[in-house]
Amino acid sequence: MSSSKTIFFISDGTGITAANVGHSLLTQFPNVQLIKQFRPFIDTLEKARAVVSEINSIYEKSGEKPVLFTTIVDDALRNEISQSHAVMLDFFHGFIEQLEKHWQLPSNTRIGGAHGLENNPAYNMRIDALNYTLSTDDGLGYQFYPEADVILVGVSRSGKTPTCLYLAMHFGIYAANYAYTDDDGQYFELPAALKEQRQKLFGLIIAPDHLHAIRSKRKPNTDYASLARCQHELKNMKDLLLRENIPFIDATVRSVEEISTTIVTQMGLTRRDV
């Protein structure tokens, strides 16, 4: 039996739901070597049969059934895929049946409905939030700070931009960010644009050695990436956050999902993704 485990994420739509939920479950098995296969838009019987053939071929070669995370809505497609030599974890079927029974209402069973455009206001809000984040990244567009839901502050490469993008794309939150460097002086202070939005500020810090490693990949053998400069900037950053009583989180070992959710919770932000 193979030491690695083959995982399929199969959907008749984008596969985002299957991947997100599946990955959450797989984090509980950190020592398992995984071979991940993504198969979105399996929306015809021909495509479903091709996937079944692929799955069965892997089973015959490895002697172990692959695991399938699926969000297939169509009964015919789901039944076809269920004939494969695999362990099938269906995120939709069992739950939809329970909801239909509880509400005594039939479901839509429309392919791709989970990530369609039927909820235009929420979709448009996420796109607007993304455009806002891009226009206010790294201290740009400070004149737009009054429109922000949150403004992340931290040293360069501490995870501000990925977090802002996640907040915008997944929560529809207007997130700006401002990067501090040694150019801001011996002691970090709040510029006027940030003072005016004091209640929106949230800080990110990171371990000096981790920051050193990140910067070294970007600009190796430079003062910007040196451990001494990383240590100095991070000390100034933490001093500022404590002095100004700005909430913050250590982003060193946290995922962007955890960081973003913590910010939303601590700042009492309203999600616009629903």
URWO-V729372 format. One record per pair of residues at least 12 apart in sequence whose ideal C-beta (glycine too) atoms are under 8 Angstrom apart, sorted by sequence separation. I is the first residue (numbers start at 0). J is the second residue. D is the distance in whole Angstrom. If there is no record, write none. Layout:
BEGIN
((I,J,D) (I,J,D))
END
This chain:
BEGIN
((38,50,6) (77,89,7) (131,143,7) (135,147,7) (151,163,6) (162,174,7) (163,175,7) (8,21,6) (54,67,7) (67,80,7) (95,108,8) (163,176,5) (177,190,8) (211,224,6) (248,261,6) (162,176,8) (211,225,7) (248,262,7) (6,21,7) (77,92,6) (131,146,7) (211,226,4) (214,229,7) (67,83,7) (131,147,8) (160,176,6) (177,193,6) (36,53,8) (149,166,7) (159,176,4) (67,85,5) (69,87,6) (71,89,7) (137,155,8) (159,177,8) (208,226,7) (211,229,5) (6,25,7) (18,37,7) (66,85,7) (67,86,7) (69,88,7) (70,89,8) (72,91,6) (159,178,7) (207,226,6) (210,229,4) (246,265,6) (64,84,6) (65,85,5) (66,86,5) (67,87,5) (68,88,5) (69,89,5) (70,90,5) (71,91,7) (246,266,7) (64,85,5) (65,86,7) (67,88,7) (69,90,7) (70,91,5) (71,92,8) (208,229,8) (64,86,5) (66,88,7) (68,90,7) (69,91,8) (137,159,8) (207,229,5) (14,37,6) (137,160,7) (149,172,7) (151,174,7) (153,176,8) (155,178,5) (207,230,4) (210,233,7) (14,38,7) (136,160,6) (148,172,5) (149,173,8) (150,174,8) (151,175,7) (152,176,7) (154,178,7) (155,179,8) (14,39,4) (58,83,8) (59,84,8) (148,173,5) (149,174,5) (150,175,5) (151,176,4) (152,177,5) (153,178,7) (154,179,5) (155,180,6) (13,39,5) (14,40,8) (58,84,4) (147,173,5) (148,174,7) (149,175,8) (150,176,7) (151,177,7) (153,179,7) (154,180,7) (207,233,5) (4,31,6) (6,33,5) (8,35,7) (12,39,7) (13,40,8) (58,85,7) (136,163,7) (146,173,6) (147,174,7) (150,177,6) (152,179,7) (4,32,7) (5,33,8) (6,34,7) (8,36,7) (10,38,7) (12,40,7) (51,79,6) (55,83,6) (147,175,5) (205,233,7) (3,32,4) (4,33,6) (5,34,5) (6,35,5) (7,36,5) (8,37,5) (9,38,5) (10,39,5) (11,40,7) (36,65,8) (47,76,5) (51,80,6) (54,83,4) (55,84,5) (204,233,6) (2,32,6) (3,33,7) (4,34,7) (6,36,7) (7,37,8) (8,38,7) (10,40,7) (11,41,6) (12,42,8) (41,71,7) (50,80,6) (54,84,7) (3,34,5) (5,36,7) (7,38,6) (8,39,8) (10,41,7) (11,42,5) (42,73,8) (44,75,6) (48,79,6) (51,82,6) (54,85,5) (132,163,5) (144,175,6) (9,41,6) (44,76,7) (47,79,4) (51,83,4) (132,164,6) (143,175,7) (204,236,6) (43,76,8) (47,80,5) (50,83,8) (204,237,6) (42,76,7) (74,108,7) (132,166,8) (141,175,8) (202,236,7) (41,76,7) (44,79,6) (73,108,7) (129,164,7) (132,167,4) (140,175,7) (72,108,5) (131,167,7) (141,177,8) (204,240,7) (72,109,7) (73,110,6) (202,239,8) (72,110,5) (128,166,8) (129,167,4) (138,176,8) (202,240,4) (41,80,8) (128,167,4) (129,168,6) (136,175,8) (137,176,6) (138,177,5) (72,112,7) (128,168,8) (135,175,4) (136,176,6) (137,177,7) (138,178,6) (9,50,6) (132,173,7) (135,176,7) (137,178,5) (152,193,7) (162,203,7) (125,167,7) (128,170,8) (131,173,5) (132,174,5) (209,251,5) (7,50,7) (70,113,7) (125,168,6) (128,171,5) (131,174,8) (132,175,7) (150,193,7) (200,243,8) (202,245,5) (204,247,6) (206,249,8) (24,68,8) (125,169,8) (127,171,8) (128,172,6) (131,175,7) (159,203,6) (201,245,7) (202,246,7) (203,247,7) (204,248,8) (205,249,7) (128,173,5) (158,203,6) (200,245,5) (201,246,6) (202,247,3) (203,248,6) (204,249,5) (205,250,5) (206,251,4) (125,171,5) (128,174,7) (150,196,6) (157,203,5) (197,243,8) (200,246,8) (201,247,7) (202,248,8) (204,250,7) (205,251,5) (7,54,7) (21,68,4) (124,171,4) (157,204,7) (158,205,7) (181,228,7) (201,248,8) (203,250,5) (20,68,7) (144,192,6) (152,200,6) (157,205,5) (187,235,4) (141,190,8) (144,193,8) (147,196,7) (150,199,5) (151,200,8) (152,201,7) (153,202,6) (186,235,6) (187,236,6) (18,68,8) (121,171,7) (142,192,8) (145,195,8) (149,199,6) (150,200,5) (151,201,6) (152,202,5) (153,203,4) (181,231,7) (185,235,8) (189,239,7) (17,68,5) (141,192,4) (144,195,7) (145,196,7) (148,199,7) (149,200,8) (150,201,7) (151,202,7) (152,203,8) (153,204,7) (154,205,8) (181,232,6) (187,238,7) (188,239,7) (5,57,5) (17,69,6) (144,196,5) (147,199,6) (149,201,6) (151,203,6) (153,205,8) (180,232,7) (183,235,8) (186,238,7) (187,239,4) (17,70,5) (157,210,7) (179,232,7) (186,239,8) (16,70,5) (156,210,6) (189,243,6) (144,199,8) (203,258,7) (5,61,7) (14,70,7) (154,210,7) (179,235,7) (156,213,5) (179,236,6) (5,63,8) (7,65,6) (9,67,6) (12,70,7) (156,214,6) (4,63,7) (6,65,7) (7,66,7) (9,68,7) (10,69,7) (11,70,8) (155,214,8) (1,61,4) (5,65,4) (6,66,5) (7,67,5) (8,68,5) (9,69,5) (10,70,5) (11,71,5) (179,239,8) (0,61,7) (1,62,7) (4,65,8) (5,66,7) (6,67,8) (7,68,7) (8,69,8) (9,70,8) (10,71,7) (11,72,6) (156,217,7) (201,262,6) (0,62,5) (1,63,6) (4,66,7) (6,68,7) (7,69,8) (9,71,7) (11,73,6) (0,63,5) (24,88,8) (201,265,7) (11,76,6) (201,266,6) (21,88,8) (199,266,8) (42,110,5) (155,223,8) (42,111,8) (20,90,6) (9,80,6) (17,90,6) (16,90,7) (154,229,8) (155,232,8) (7,85,7) (154,232,5) (154,233,6) (154,236,5) (153,236,6) (152,236,8) (152,239,8) (152,240,8) (162,250,8) (170,259,7) (165,255,5) (169,259,7) (165,256,7) (172,263,7) (158,250,4) (152,245,7) (157,250,6) (162,255,6) (165,258,8) (166,259,5) (170,263,6) (161,255,5) (165,259,5) (162,258,5) (166,262,7) (172,268,6) (16,113,5) (153,250,8) (158,255,7) (162,259,6) (166,263,7) (12,110,6) (13,111,7) (15,113,8) (16,114,8) (170,268,7) (172,270,7) (11,110,4) (12,111,4) (15,114,6) (171,270,7) (172,271,7) (11,111,7) (12,112,8) (13,113,8) (158,258,7) (162,262,7) (170,270,5) (171,271,3) (12,113,6) (13,114,5) (170,271,7) (171,272,5) (12,114,6) (170,272,5) (12,115,8) (169,272,6) (151,262,8) (149,262,6) (149,266,6) (148,266,8) (149,268,6) (148,268,5) (148,269,8) (128,271,7) (125,271,7) (124,271,4) (125,272,6) (124,272,8) (121,271,7) (121,272,6) (121,273,6))
END
